[in-house]
Amino acid sequence: QLQFVESGGGLVQPGGSLRLSCTAPGSSFGYYAIGWFRQAPGKEREGVSCISSGGATTQYADSVKGRFTISRDNVKDTVFLQMNSLKPDDTGIYYCAPSTILPGCSPYRAFSDWGPGTQVTVSS
């Protein structure tokens, strides 16, 4: 079954940078709009950013605009999230999943096969 795999998280100080990667081995990855979602302790999962199947259209949560950049390489079946100027509020587990390309980047058709995610911790 389709299983998305996230990587690239870690512990960084405020103002630092990380680049997350998302792939789904064995899938027709380039056919999907993909979103990044995160869940902080005690909070609901929220959409962070998403990108259309061809990469022409992107969306960002207001809280990350100007700091995060989403991109994709369909030859390598990978979606990236470059995160700069990280803040403590960016801390959480980051997941990728098929997504709408609408503002808010909702999981497509109530996607439920979440992977393990990758932990991002921003702390001084």
C-alpha positions in Angstrom: 0.0 0.0 0.0 1.0 3.6 -0.5 3.3 4.7 2.3 5.0 8.1 2.5 8.4 8.4 4.2 9.6 11.6 5.7 13.2 12.5 6.6 15.4 15.4 7.4 14.2 16.6 10.8 16.4 17.3 13.8 17.2 19.7 16.6 18.1 23.2 15.7 18.4 26.6 17.4 16.1 29.4 16.6 17.1 31.0 13.3 18.5 27.7 12.0 17.5 25.8 8.9 16.4 22.3 7.9 15.4 20.6 4.7 12.8 17.9 4.9 12.3 15.3 2.2 9.2 13.2 1.4 9.0 10.2 -0.9 6.6 7.3 -1.5 8.6 4.3 -2.8 6.8 2.3 -5.5 4.1 5.0 -6.1 3.3 7.1 -9.1 4.5 10.0 -7.1 4.4 12.7 -9.9 0.6 12.3 -10.2 -0.1 13.7 -6.7 -0.3 17.1 -5.2 1.7 16.8 -2.0 1.4 18.6 1.3 3.4 19.0 4.4 1.6 18.9 7.7 2.8 19.2 11.3 1.5 18.5 14.7 2.9 20.2 17.8 2.4 18.8 21.3 -1.1 19.4 22.5 -2.2 20.9 19.1 -4.1 19.6 16.1 -2.4 18.7 12.9 -2.2 21.7 10.6 -1.3 22.2 6.9 2.1 23.9 6.4 2.6 23.9 2.7 1.5 22.1 -0.4 2.6 21.8 -4.1 0.7 20.8 -7.2 1.7 17.6 -9.1 3.7 19.6 -11.6 5.1 22.1 -9.1 3.6 25.2 -10.7 1.2 26.0 -7.8 2.1 26.2 -4.1 0.4 27.2 -0.9 1.8 28.2 2.5 0.4 28.7 5.9 0.6 32.4 7.0 2.9 31.4 9.9 5.6 30.1 7.5 5.3 32.5 4.5 8.7 34.0 3.6 10.6 31.4 5.7 9.7 28.0 4.1 9.9 26.9 0.5 8.3 23.8 -0.9 9.6 22.2 -4.1 9.6 18.8 -5.9 11.7 16.6 -8.1 9.4 14.2 -9.9 12.3 12.4 -11.5 13.5 11.5 -8.0 10.0 11.1 -6.7 10.7 13.5 -3.9 9.1 16.6 -2.3 11.2 19.0 -0.2 10.5 21.5 2.4 13.3 24.0 2.9 12.8 25.6 6.3 14.7 28.8 7.2 14.6 31.2 10.1 13.1 28.5 12.3 11.2 29.5 15.4 10.2 27.5 18.5 6.6 27.5 17.3 7.8 25.4 14.3 8.5 22.5 16.6 6.4 19.4 15.9 6.2 16.2 13.9 6.1 16.8 10.2 4.2 14.6 7.9 3.7 14.5 4.1 0.6 13.2 2.4 -1.5 13.7 -0.8 -3.1 17.1 -0.5 -5.5 19.5 -2.0 -3.8 22.5 -3.6 -6.3 24.8 -1.9 -5.4 27.3 0.9 -4.9 25.3 4.0 -3.5 22.2 2.2 -6.0 19.6 3.5 -5.2 15.9 3.2 -6.8 14.7 0.0 -9.9 12.7 0.5 -9.3 12.4 4.3 -6.0 10.6 3.8 -5.4 8.4 6.8 -2.3 6.3 6.0 0.1 8.6 7.8 3.7 7.7 8.0 5.9 8.1 11.1 6.8 11.7 10.3 10.0 13.4 11.1 10.6 15.4 14.3 11.6 19.0 14.1 12.6 20.6 17.4 13.6 24.3 17.5 15.0 25.2 20.9 17.8 27.3 22.3 
